[in-house]
Amino acid sequence: MQYITHRKHAVNVADWERGVSLAAGGLLVLAGIARGRPAAFPGTLIGAELLRRGFTGHSHLYELLGFRTAPLGQGAATTSVPYELGLRVDRVITINKPRPEVYRFFRNLGNLPQFMRHVHSVTEIDGTRSHWVVQGPARHFVQWDAVIHNEQENERLAWRTLPGADVDHAGSVLFRDAPAGRGTEVKVELQFNPPAGAAGAWFSALWGKNPDRQIGDDLHRLKNILEIGEVLTTKGQARKRTGLGLDPDPVEVASEDSFPASDAPSYSFGG
């Protein structure tokens, strides 16, 4: 998992706010210098930080909270997560099934709750839009509408959330033939801006909701469903796939110990 910052271009403070920061920072620094007493030192430091904020247009507090006052700029209408905000997760797994079969299963969005443990439901609105209900930390449910904006059959699915989402995110799934005829390589690339930005992600991780681990576990379950038609639970029990669905019992987190060492997935972390 990677925290996205791109500090070189991370202007997240509006122009008017930068002007206020420069004016207030300059006054505090000048006042501190004029007084020349240790008691004025904290005010001078605050003034220096306001000057830095005004000159660079970057607020560390805004970055931490996933907030900005600066406009998104070009492409804002089709951007769910600004490039300088949020988290980035990349995961890859090899599934011993033909690429069209893996793609068809993934493209039927109603199948996603079968292997994505925290996805409660996905309802397709039309050919490209869908409504998601997902269980977050402390059994809190979040919702969003998403649109598939780039689709290449048997090769790629790319989506982004629409305005009003509880969790802004965007991502893609790439489908490639695995080397030596070993089936299909599935690569998930996801960037999202959780509530409260990076601070919210750290809070979620403390509660066992690490998105990097979640996606890895989800791909393990997808592999089991497509290769052997069942999901292995933490108790070592198997749940069989029936048609396009699984039996009605809740899906448990698949234990990594239940996968043979010779059949471990290949992971790739984005840089």
HUPEZI-V784944 format. One line per field, one symbol per residue. ss: DSSP state (@ for helix, = for strand, . for the rest). burial: + if it has 24 or more other ideal C-beta (glycine too) atoms within 12 Angstrom, else -. Layout:
ss: ???
burial: ???
This chain:
ss: .==...@@@.....@@@@@@@@@@@@@@@@@@@@@..@@@@@@@@@@@@@@@@@@@...@@@@@@..........@@@........=========...@@@@@@@@@.@@@@@@@...======....=======.@@@.============...======......==========.@@@..==========...@@@@@@@@@@....@@@@@@@@@@@@@@@@@@.===.....=====..==.........@@@..@@@........
burial: +-+++----++++---++--++--+--++--+----------++--+++++-++-++++--+++++++-+--------+++++++++++++++++++-+--++-+++-+-+++++++++--+-------++++++++----+++++++------++++++++--++++++++++++------+++++++++++++-+++++--+----+-++-+++++++++++++++-++++-----+-+----+----+-++---+------+-+----
